[in-house]
Amino acid sequence: EEAAPAPATGGEVTPKTIKALRDTTGAGMMDCKKALLECDGDQEAAAEVLRAKGLAQADKKAARVAAEGKIVVTTTGNKAVMVEVNCETDFVGKDA
């Protein structure tokens, strides 16, 4: 006969377990729920799934070009500061 798994390492997917994973990883609620369902409620395995997914999303976003934006220069006395802010869309660049 199998022993019931410990709540921290596996088991039922409940709002409490989803919240616990969410607090640990900072991922969205539905992403946490899907990861927990995929890993049969195992918090540690679900966290690894979310990390892997996050790295894949980061790689996907890194390929996008931020070609729009603004450059602002200000001077005070003999000191100057130049700030460049890049964005992906011209809408954001126009608002700056």
N, C-alpha and C positions, 0 to 999 in steps of 0.2 A: 504494500500500500504506500502511495506517495504522500510525503508531508507537504502541507500547504507552503507555497513560497513566501518568503519574507516580503513585506510590503515595499521595502526600499529597493529590492532587486527584481521584483516581478509580481504579477497578480492582476487584479481587476483594474480596469481603466475607469476611474471615477473623476468627478470634477476636482476632488482633492489631489489626486495623483497628477492630473493635468496641470493644476495650479503649482504644485511642487516642482514639476519639470520646467514649467514656465518661469518660475522664480529662479531656478538654477541656471537656465540657459538664456533667458531673455527672448526666446522665440515666441511666435504668435500662438494663440490658443489652438487653432485648427492644425497647425504644423505639429504642435506637441501631441495633440490627440492622435493624429495619423501615425506619428512615430511610435507612440505607446501601443497602438493597435498592431502595428507592424512587428513590434518586439514583444508582444504578449504581456504588456504591462511592466516590462523590465526597465526601470528608470535609467540605469547606467547605459544599457544598450541603446535606448531611445535617445539619450544625450549624445552618444557617438553618431547615431544616424543624423541627428540635427546638425552636428558639427560638420559632418561630411557634406550634407546638403548646403550648409552655409558657405563652405569653401567653394562648392560648385557655383553657387549664386555669385560669390565674390569674383570668381574668374570670369563669369559671363558679363558682369557689370564692368570689370576692368577693361574689357575689349571695347567698350563704348567710348566715343570721342567727345570730349567736352570742349567744343570749338567756339562756343559763344561766351560772352562775359564782359566784364568791365575792368579797366585799369584806372586807378585814382592816385593822383600824386598831390601831396600837400607839403608845404614848407613852413617852417617857423624859424626865423633867424637864419642861422647857418646849418640847420638840420632839415632833412627831407625824408619823407616816407613814401614808398610806392607800394600799393596793394593791388594784386591781381586776383580776381575771383572768376573762375571758369564754371560753366554750366553746359548742359546738353542741349537746351532749347533756347531759341531767341526770346521767347516770352519771359523767361527768368532774367535774361540779360538786360532786357528793356526795363524791368522793374527796379534794377539796381540803381 
